[in-house]
Amino acid sequence: MSELVLIVVAIFLMIGAITGETYLLVLGYLIAGAYLLARWWPGHSLKNLSARRDFPDHVFPDEVIPVQITIKNHSILPVVWLAIRDLHPIDLSDVHTFKQVITLSPKKTLHLKYFLKANHRGYFPIGPMTLETSDLFGWTNPIHSGIPASFLTVYPTVIPLRNPFLPSNSPIGLLAHTQPLYEDPNRVVGKRDYQQGDPLRKVDWKATAAQQKIQVKTYEPSTDLETVVFLNLDTEAYHPRSRFDGPELAIVTAASIAAWSVKKRQAVGLITNGLDILNQTGQIRPIAPRKGKQHLMRLLELLARVKTLSSPDLDLNQMINHYRQELGWGTTLFVLTGAVDESLIHELRVTQRMGLKPIIILCGWFVELKVPIQNGLAFEIPVRILNTEEDLKAW
């Protein structure tokens, strides 16, 4: 198009010069000036535009995500037309791109909004955004600018657990328990008369003075639950018909166990052989057991990004063998996988003899049982089968 304009300008000027017709020369100069202005204006407009994308970058599944685009024209000249395109994954919307064509007055700001939905966990790019403009007549090719992608983290679903079976050998802790090794001196539940053999440190001297006979404190038994989740994301460990729903259910289960533990002020950690897309090596370092909401959000953020893979560097048995020596005595191990066989049972029996408490949770519509299970036990190791999230809700 630009070549055609230049040819037309040249023809008008040539004919005007030959014939001496002034109006042809003026018309040629006007077209040439308009062409130069048309080439300069779009570039000037883009240089004086600023664009910003704002949205909540951490959400839970099923949340609606408002995305606001702010375009500001800093120039004293208007933007004749501006095409805005903001890309996003099809997982978050029925369409792949947000598109809008606008005009923008001098020194004005425009706010555009569209909505996405967090349908499932993941780490999603929002963008890049491209801004495209040209002259009003289409004499020049469109020019582009834009802003890079931002990233959205969708946490895995967290299902409130009612009363998961979390055994522990730790003698003193924070949760009331029916089978303690010791009573917790921080939990006084009453008083009783002194009996021969009671230690003096249990005597309540104020109550003794009031009752005129020796009174001793009674304590509530408790247990301290240090929990580590072994999350197996090797697709080969799941039934061929459950290689998608099985690992996803295992991730939801891991998130739910972590949330329950933190809610009860217990320490929880995570060890997995999955792939972290933000890690250059892909390998995920174990997260040691810690307490607190900040630690929980760190776990959920990792579980949002983690991906399955086939034949990882460490299979489940190697993972247990490698890391169990670093765990404290009495730690509860939740082993989330899709199959149980004799080799896994062997590793967990060794783990039991080291003073740890393993629990196997098999996840998926189809699970593989290669050892006999009676009354929820496989060779004295508790085994629980979760086919869907509904089973987890009933836990």
Secondary structure, 3 states (H helix, E strand, C coil): CHHHHHHHHHHHHHHHHHHCCHHHHHHHHHHHHHHHHHHHHHHHHHHCEEEEEECCCEECCCCEEEEEEEEEECCCCCEEEEEEEEECCHHHCCCCEEEEEEEECCCCEEEEEEEEECCCCEEEEECCEEEEECCCCCCCCCEEEEECCEEEEECCCCCCCCCCCCCCCCCCCCEECCCCCCEEEEEEEEEEECCCCCCHHHECHHHHHHHCCCEEEEEEEEECCEEEEEECCEHHHCCHHHCCHHHHHHHHHHHHHHHHHHHCCCEEEEEECCEECCCCCCCCCCEEEECCHHHHHHHHHHHHHEECECCCCCCHHHHHHHHHHHCCCCCEEEEEECEECHHHHHHHHHHHHCCCEEEEEEECCCCEECCCCECCEECCEEEEEECCHHHHHCC
